[in-house]
Amino acid sequence: MSSRKHFAIFTTASLPWMTGTAINPLFRAAYLAKHGNLDVTLVLPWLNARDQVLAYPDNNTFDSPETQAWYVRMWVEERIDFGTSFRIIFYKAEFSKETGRIHPVGDITRYIKRECADIALLEEPQHLLQEKYGQGFKKMFKQVIGIIDTDYVTPRFPMFPMFGNTWATQCHKMFILPGATQNLTRSVVCNVNGVDKKFLEVGKTKLTQLQSGENAFPNGAYYIGNMRIKEYKEFFSLLSKNQRNLFHLQMDLYVCGSEDYNAVHKAARRSGLAINVYPGRDHSDPLFHDYKVFINPSTTNAACGTATEALAMGKIIICPNRPSNEFFKNFPNCHTYDNVEELVQLTLNALSEQPHPFQHMQDELTWEAATKRFAVAAGIKPLSDQLAPFIQLANMQRYNKQSWKTPTKRFI
């Protein structure tokens, strides 16, 4: 039998659903398979034709799992500079109109052979580990790792059969990304996601334009992503109260989700502010290249994916001073605020200044760096052993401070 460690990555989202929960597992599979003598399998949901129409944008549908697997693999190979070597398999799933999410049907551990059940990586385990079939992972796999990038301290969808944090007991360790604000046992705060290299290419182009004296960022402020409608309304109220100081601020919001878009559009019109609301779209769209300032006022979801992409494109980002945004504070173009007055002043400053060049830090935003952070923090051999000892120590101190509940132990 092969001595290679088997690594199964489970997710409830799949392309062409253009969200971080669909894209991040795909990049993670590609980069883990590239390194570390790991045998990687990406386990994706398979929807019937009716649910595909409801879940996937632009009428993208597939007549077979093989066709969708081909689409997924071609999509990622167009965005990396190496060929993919991971396997893709599917489990039966369904789309819920009530939650707006894809949910597994039955015990999804049965799709992995027991002799290949070394490590299970669960992307958003609160969706995968539901009451009827979430108990099998710890019994089958030697190690179960969860990656959480949304705030589920209070369940957003109370109709989930397994709500609250009871699902957390099914993971040996969990990584909480900057987008999450939970405090769970056996967890570590660590940004284990990177960005598509095309965002870094935009950043390099913008740096060249700045150095040549061009107006690299002719547009002002924007936000793209998901926030709860309550947060949008609070943000509009905040801006309204400071309209005198922000009289020349025009902000564009790109809202993901048709229902959220309609609600936010109505709220923006009622506010009387100079805010334009548009349907969400791919952040790599050239439409976004010329914006200078990314403002993320959310206090429950740090939108870490889009914030990282904005940083990679050379923009200034403004976000709340919270532990969830700790990773971004290392970058000179990230400004955090503690109160309304600071938000107003930082916004005015950002609109009147140019972003700092930080090409020497861009490598930290790559998927290569994110994979190394993940491997070091989790103790995934042999990838973690390929890094110099001082790099391991620096990463653990920098990204995992004040986070491990118990002394760090290697998984393997």
C-alpha positions in Angstrom: 0.0 0.0 0.0 1.2 3.5 -0.8 3.0 5.5 2.0 1.4 8.7 0.8 -1.0 10.4 3.3 -4.6 10.6 2.0 -6.2 14.0 2.3 -10.0 14.4 1.6 -11.3 18.0 1.3 -15.1 18.2 1.8 -17.2 21.2 0.9 -20.8 22.1 0.5 -20.2 24.6 -2.4 -18.9 24.0 -5.9 -18.2 26.0 -9.0 -19.9 27.6 -10.8 -21.2 29.0 -7.5 -18.8 31.9 -7.4 -18.2 32.2 -3.6 -15.2 31.8 -1.4 -16.6 28.6 0.0 -16.6 27.2 -3.6 -13.3 28.6 -4.8 -11.0 28.3 -1.7 -11.3 24.5 -1.4 -10.4 24.2 -5.1 -7.2 26.2 -4.7 -6.4 24.4 -1.5 -6.7 21.0 -3.2 -4.4 22.1 -6.0 -1.6 23.5 -3.8 -1.7 20.7 -1.2 -1.5 18.1 -4.0 1.4 20.0 -5.5 3.4 19.7 -2.3 4.0 17.4 0.6 3.6 13.9 -0.8 -0.1 14.1 -0.2 -2.8 12.1 -2.1 -5.6 14.7 -2.3 -9.3 14.1 -3.1 -11.7 17.0 -3.5 -15.3 15.9 -2.5 -17.9 18.2 -4.0 -21.8 18.2 -3.9 -23.7 17.0 -6.9 -27.1 18.6 -7.5 -29.9 17.4 -9.7 -30.9 19.5 -12.7 -33.7 21.4 -10.9 -31.4 22.4 -8.0 -28.6 23.4 -10.4 -30.9 26.0 -11.9 -31.6 27.4 -8.5 -28.1 27.3 -7.1 -25.8 28.2 -10.0 -25.6 31.6 -11.8 -26.1 32.3 -15.5 -28.0 29.1 -16.1 -24.8 27.0 -15.7 -25.9 23.4 -15.6 -24.1 20.0 -16.0 -25.5 16.7 -17.3 -23.1 14.6 -15.4 -20.6 14.7 -12.5 -17.8 14.1 -15.0 -18.8 17.2 -17.0 -18.8 19.4 -13.8 -15.4 17.9 -12.7 -13.9 18.8 -16.1 -15.3 22.4 -15.7 -13.9 22.7 -12.1 -10.5 21.4 -13.1 -10.2 23.6 -16.2 -11.3 26.7 -14.2 -8.5 26.3 -11.6 -5.8 25.3 -14.1 -6.4 28.6 -16.0 -5.5 30.4 -12.7 -2.3 28.5 -11.6 1.0 27.8 -13.2 1.1 24.0 -12.8 -1.1 21.0 -13.6 -3.5 19.6 -11.1 -3.1 16.1 -9.6 -5.9 15.9 -7.2 -9.0 13.7 -7.7 -12.6 15.0 -7.8 -15.5 12.9 -6.6 -19.1 13.9 -5.8 -21.6 13.2 -3.1 -25.4 13.5 -3.3 -26.7 17.0 -2.2 -29.7 19.3 -2.5 -30.3 23.0 -2.6 -32.5 24.6 0.0 -34.5 27.7 -0.9 -35.0 28.4 2.8 -31.3 28.6 3.6 -30.0 29.5 0.2 -27.3 26.9 0.6 -26.4 23.4 -0.6 -26.8 20.6 1.9 -25.5 17.0 1.9 -27.9 14.1 1.6 -27.0 11.1 3.8 -23.6 10.0 5.2 -21.0 11.6 2.9 -18.1 9.7 4.6 -19.1 6.6 2.6 -17.6 8.1 -0.5 -14.1 7.7 0.8 -12.5 4.2 1.1 -11.5 3.4 4.7 -7.9 2.7 3.7 -7.8 6.3 2.3 -9.3 7.9 5.5 -6.2 9.6 6.9 -7.2 13.3 7.1 -10.5 15.0 6.5 -10.5 18.7 5.9 -14.0 20.2 6.3 -14.6 23.5 4.7 -17.4 25.2 6.7 -18.0 22.2 9.0 -21.2 23.7 10.5 -22.9 22.9 7.1 -21.3 19.5 6.7 -21.6 18.1 10.2 -25.4 17.9 10.6 -27.2 15.7 13.1 -28.0 12.7 11.0 -24.7 12.1 9.4 -22.1 14.3 11.0 -21.0 11.7 13.6 -19.0 9.5 11.2 -16.0 11.7 10.5 -14.2 11.2 13.7 -14.9 7.5 13.7 -13.6 7.0 10.1 -10.7 9.6 9.8 -7.6 9.7 11.9 -7.8 13.5 12.0 -10.6 15.9 11.2 -9.8 19.5 10.5 -12.4 22.3 10.2 -12.0 25.6 8.4 -14.5 28.3 9.5 -14.8 31.6 7.7 -18.2 32.8 8.7 -19.8 33.9 12.0 -22.1 31.3 13.5 -22.1 32.2 17.1 -25.8 32.8 16.5 -27.2 30.5 13.8 -28.2 32.5 10.7 -30.5 29.7 9.7 -32.3 28.2 12.7 -33.9 25.5 10.6 -30.5 23.7 10.5 -31.0 20.3 12.2 -27.7 20.8 14.0 -27.5 24.4 15.2 -25.4 26.2 17.6 -21.8 25.0 18.0 -22.5 21.3 18.8 -20.9 20.4 15.4 -17.5 21.7 16.8 -17.1 18.5 18.8 -16.7 16.5 15.6 -13.4 18.2 14.7 -10.0 17.5 16.3 -8.8 21.0 15.3 -10.3 24.0 13.6 -8.9 27.0 11.8 -10.9 30.2 12.2 -10.3 32.6 9.4 -10.3 36.4 9.8 -13.9 36.3 8.6 -15.0 34.5 11.7 -15.6 35.8 15.2 -16.2 32.6 17.1 -14.2 31.4 20.1 -14.2 27.6 19.9 -12.2 25.0 21.7 -9.4 23.3 19.8 -9.3 26.2 17.4 -6.7 28.6 16.0 -7.0 31.9 14.3 -5.0 31.6 11.1 -5.5 32.9 7.6 -5.1 29.8 5.5 -6.6 31.3 2.3 -4.7 33.0 -0.5 -5.7 34.9 -3.6 -5.8 34.1 -7.2 -2.6 35.3 -8.8 -4.5 37.5 -11.3 -5.3 39.9 -8.4 -1.6 40.1 -7.7 -1.0 40.9 -11.4 -3.4 43.8 -11.1 -1.5 45.1 -8.1 1.8 45.0 -10.0 0.2 46.9 -12.9 -1.2 49.5 -10.6 2.2 49.9 -8.9 3.9 50.5 -12.3 1.2 53.1 -13.0 1.8 54.9 -9.7 5.5 54.9 -10.2 5.2 56.5 -13.6 2.9 59.2 -12.2 -0.3 57.9 -13.7 -3.7 58.1 -12.0 -3.9 54.4 -11.2 -7.1 54.6 -9.1 -9.5 57.2 -10.7 -12.5 55.7 -8.8 -13.3 56.2 -5.1 -14.8 53.8 -2.5 -16.6 50.5 -2.9 -17.6 47.3 -1.1 -18.4 43.9 -2.5 -19.7 40.8 -0.7 -22.3 39.7 1.8 -23.5 41.6 4.9 -26.7 41.2 6.8 -29.3 43.7 5.8 -29.3 45.0 9.4 -25.6 45.9 9.0 -26.2 47.7 5.7 -28.9 49.8 7.4 -26.6 50.6 10.3 -23.9 51.6 7.9 -26.3 53.9 6.0 -27.4 55.5 9.3 -23.7 56.0 10.3 -23.0 57.8 7.0 -26.1 59.9 7.2 -25.1 61.2 10.6 -21.7 62.2 9.2 -22.9 63.5 5.8 -21.5 67.0 6.5 -17.9 65.6 6.7 -18.5 63.0 3.9 -20.4 65.3 1.6 -18.2 64.4 -1.4 -18.2 60.6 -0.7 -19.8 58.5 -3.4 -19.7 54.8 -2.7 -20.6 51.8 -4.8 -21.9 48.6 -3.2 -21.9 45.3 -5.0 -24.3 43.0 -3.1 -24.1 39.2 -3.5 -27.5 37.5 -3.5 -30.6 38.7 -5.4 -32.8 38.9 -2.3 -30.2 40.9 -0.3 -29.6 43.1 -3.3 -33.2 44.1 -3.6 -33.4 44.9 0.2 -30.2 46.9 0.2 -31.2 48.8 -2.9 -34.4 49.9 -1.2 -32.6 50.8 2.0 -30.0 52.9 0.1 -32.7 54.8 -1.7 -34.5 55.6 1.5 -31.3 56.9 3.1 -30.9 59.7 0.5 -27.1 59.0 0.4 -24.9 59.1 -2.7 -24.6 55.3 -2.7 -25.1 53.2 -5.8 -26.1 49.6 -5.3 -25.4 46.9 -7.9 -25.7 43.1 -8.1 -22.6 41.3 -7.0 -20.1 40.0 -9.6 -16.7 38.4 -9.8 -14.2 40.6 -7.9 -11.6 40.0 -10.7 -13.8 41.9 -13.2 -11.9 44.9 -14.7 -14.7 47.0 -13.3 -13.1 46.9 -9.9 -9.5 47.6 -10.9 -9.8 51.4 -10.8 -11.3 51.7 -7.3 -8.9 53.0 -4.7 -10.6 52.3 -1.4 -12.3 49.1 -0.2 -14.5 49.9 2.9 -15.8 46.9 4.9 -17.9 48.1 7.8 -19.1 44.6 8.8 -18.6 43.6 12.4 -19.8 40.0 12.0 -18.1 39.0 8.8 -14.7 40.4 7.9 -15.2 39.5 4.2 -11.6 38.3 4.4 -11.6 36.9 0.8 -12.5 40.2 -0.9 -10.4 42.2 1.5 -7.3 40.1 0.7 -8.1 40.4 -3.0 -8.4 44.2 -2.6 -5.0 44.3 -0.9 -3.5 42.2 -3.6 -4.8 44.7 -6.2 -2.9 47.5 -4.4 -6.0 49.2 -2.8 -6.5 50.8 0.6 -8.8 48.8 2.8 -10.7 50.2 5.8 -12.2 47.9 8.4 -13.1 47.6 12.1 -10.3 47.2 14.6 -11.2 43.6 15.6 -9.3 40.4 16.2 -10.9 39.1 13.0 -8.9 41.6 11.0 -5.6 40.9 12.7 -3.9 39.4 9.6 -4.6 42.6 7.5 -3.0 44.9 10.1 0.4 43.9 8.9 -0.1 45.6 5.6 0.5 49.4 5.3 -2.6 49.8 3.1 -4.9 48.4 5.8 -6.4 51.0 8.2 -8.6 50.0 11.1 -11.0 52.1 13.2 -12.4 51.9 16.7 -15.2 54.4 16.4 -17.2 56.5 13.9 -15.0 59.5 14.0 -11.9 57.4 13.0 -13.9 55.7 10.2 -14.8 59.2 8.8 -11.2 60.5 9.1 -9.6 57.4 7.6 -12.1 57.5 4.7 -11.2 61.1 4.0 -7.5 60.4 4.2 -7.7 57.4 2.0 -9.6 59.3 -0.8 -7.0 62.0 -0.8 -3.8 59.9 -0.7 -2.2 57.1 -2.8 -1.8 53.5 -1.6 1.6 52.5 -0.3 3.7 50.2 -2.5 4.3 47.0 -0.7 5.5 44.6 -3.3 7.8 43.0 -0.8 4.7 41.7 1.2 2.7 40.5 -1.7 4.1 37.0 -1.4 2.2 36.6 1.9 -1.1 36.9 0.0 -0.4 34.0 -2.3 -1.9 30.5 -2.1 1.7 29.2 -1.8 2.1 31.1 1.4 -1.3 30.3 2.7 -0.7 26.5 2.1 2.6 26.8 4.1 0.8 28.6 7.0 -1.8 25.8 7.0 0.8 23.0 6.9 2.9 24.6 9.7 0.0 25.3 12.0 -1.5 21.9 11.5 1.7 20.0 11.5 1.0 18.4 8.1 4.1 16.4 7.1 6.2 16.4 5.0 5.2 19.9 3.8 5.7 21.5 7.2 9.2 20.0 7.3 10.2 21.6 4.0 10.2 25.0 5.7 13.2 26.3 7.5 12.8 26.2 11.3 12.9 30.0 11.7 10.1 30.4 9.1 8.0 27.9 11.1 8.6 29.8 14.3 7.8 33.2 12.7 4.6 31.9 11.2 3.3 30.3 14.4 4.1 33.4 16.5 2.7 35.8 13.9 -0.5 34.1 12.9 -1.4 32.0 15.8 -0.7 34.2 18.8 -3.4 34.1 21.6 -5.3 31.4 19.8 -4.3 27.8 20.8 -6.3 26.6 23.8 -3.8 23.8 24.4 -0.1 23.4 23.5 0.3 22.9 19.7 0.6 19.3 18.7 1.4 17.8 15.3 -1.5 16.0 13.7 0.7 13.4 11.9 
